[in-house]
Amino acid sequence: MLTIVEKFGGTSVGSVERIKAVAEHIAKKRALGERIVVVVSAMSGETNRLIALAHDLSESPSPREMDVLISTGEQVTIALLAMALHEYGVKAKSYTGSQVSIRTDNVYSKARIVDIDGQRIVDDLNDDTVVVVAGFQGSNEKGEITTLGRGGSDTTAVALAAAIKADECRIYTDVDGIYTTDPRVVPEARRLDRITAEEMLEMASLGAKVLQTRSVEFANKYKVPLRVLSSFEDGPGTLIHYDQEGDPMEAPLISGIASQRDEAKLTIRRIPDQPGVAHKVLGPVSAAHINVDVIIQNASEKGFTDLTFTVPRPDFKACKKILEQLVIDLGAQDIRTDEEIAKVSIVGVGMRSHTGVAHLMFQTLAENDINILMISTSEIKVSVIISEEQHDLAVQSLHRAFELHKF
């Protein structure tokens, strides 16, 4: 008998009618003999509503109390879904993250999962019960509620699948799989039948928003079979796999284009160039739990250097405040910032066996008068930082240049 973890996002459970549809879907799967754990998000719009309520009361709400507040959205969904399953004659129990022992670190709003005791879930499955778990949340060593950040329900689902050694983890969302790029930007974007976990990890970290990056990290680490499907229509979805089947010489140059609009760039200028200067700048940024992305340090000139890096735009103000203090502490000249940038990336394992990929990317951007501000590369990706206003043109022109609509 297969053990399956299925995750449903906010749009999939966004109304009573949608919750009933999910319950009916699960009842059919149970009739086929599958043992099912369901992870759900808050109903669409609910988390934003709760955040707005908090900011109506305070400009800077307590992170601890924010986690207590926004975790309630998922608690509503699990109870309603369990009730709906009962109406279909299916045994079901709902649990919050802490009730199924999802233990996290102590970082509010961006907690990371430390450990899961899956025995309670396994016992319920053995008792022919569907287990409904609140995504996006857990509790720290003090028993306090923590949340995992936006998209954290994906991470909950994959982590639970790893903990109970499920046969597959299925992520149901409002799209029917992973596409070569965002179909809203490129209408001819194509759904991929399969993508390697390595490529998916790059795509997720570079801006593809179908899966949270940490969920793919979990899946990759524990080799959890992962599939992305639509909540609204039947179909095979996209399988994220771990084998290296096929001749890499025949792989397409790239598998997809990922992009992010919500980036910001900061430069701290004319820092005295001494050993450890990057650590002196980026250490305090990291200590504030701000993720730094693309980094460029200029060659030293007359004993001074510039350090430029990008961060998520929501973290821009906090990061700028840190750099303003570092200008004083390190004797730098000043800081320069740009909040209107975007990152566009091409991703594909085919890069390992094909030359000229970066050249074609740069040539295409040049032909469309798109200026590159920063470049970052790895074995299977090339990322560029550009002006945000040129985002759509860059994605569309690269999709055509690499003929992603043809495979």
Secondary structure, 3 states (H helix, E strand, C coil): CCEEEEEECHHHHCCHHHHHHHHHHHHHHHHCCCEEEEEECCCCCHHHHHHHHHHHHCCCCCHHHHHHHHCHHHHHHHHHHHHHHHHCCCCEEEECCHHHCEEECCCCCCCCEEEECCHHHHHHHHCCCEEEEECCEEECCCCCEEECCCCHHHHHHHHHHHHCCCCEEEEEECCCCCECCCCCCCCCCCECCEEEHHHHHHHHHCCCCCCCHHHHHHHHHHCCCEEEEECCCCCCCEEEECCCCCCHHHCCCCCEEEEEEEEEEEEEEEEECCCCHHHHHHHHHHHCCCCCCCEEECCCECCEEEEEEEEEHHHHHHHHHHHHHHHHHHCCCEEEEEEEEEEEEEECHHHHHCCCHHHHHHHHHHHCCCCCCEEEEECCEEEEEEEHHHHHHHHHHHHHHCCCCCC
